[in-house]
Amino acid sequence: MTDPAKVRRHAERVRELVASVVRTQIKDPRLGMITITDARITADLREATVFYTVLGDTAAQAGTAAALESAKGLLRSTVGKALGLRHSPSLAFVHDDVSDQVKHIDELLASARTADAEVQRLAAGARYAGDPQPYKLDDEADADDVDADDEVVVGQDRR
């Protein structure tokens, strides 16, 4: 088994290497405004998945995906040489849709805020259907439990 810390270090190194090579060596005009967000590598260090985001519309995303696929050989050889492993990990590129998820979560939070505000507005003018205190309190009953006839004997042994 491979050490999980070693796998995490290699994944972080793969992310850094791919980002560096994309920034400096790939001159493909289809490559858009790309950010390498994460990389994950399998425990046997044979396959690496690189997550990226692209600023732009779907055409820019498709062009960037095609550019990354065409540069996969260069990226794999660079990563393999830099990691110094026996086998260079194969690379798979996955578009990371974090911004879409963030937008969806923001919409959910906004709808929850409006629903909470509506509940607060309705609760402000609400009244109890019955008495405000539905349980009968017997303050007199507590005082009547101890009668004056009951003696309290302290310190005597009862035999």
Summary of the structure (lengths in Angstrom):
residues: 159
radius of gyration: 34.5
end to end distance: 75.8
largest distance: 104.7
contacts: 354
relative contact order: 0.12
helix: 50%
strand: 15%
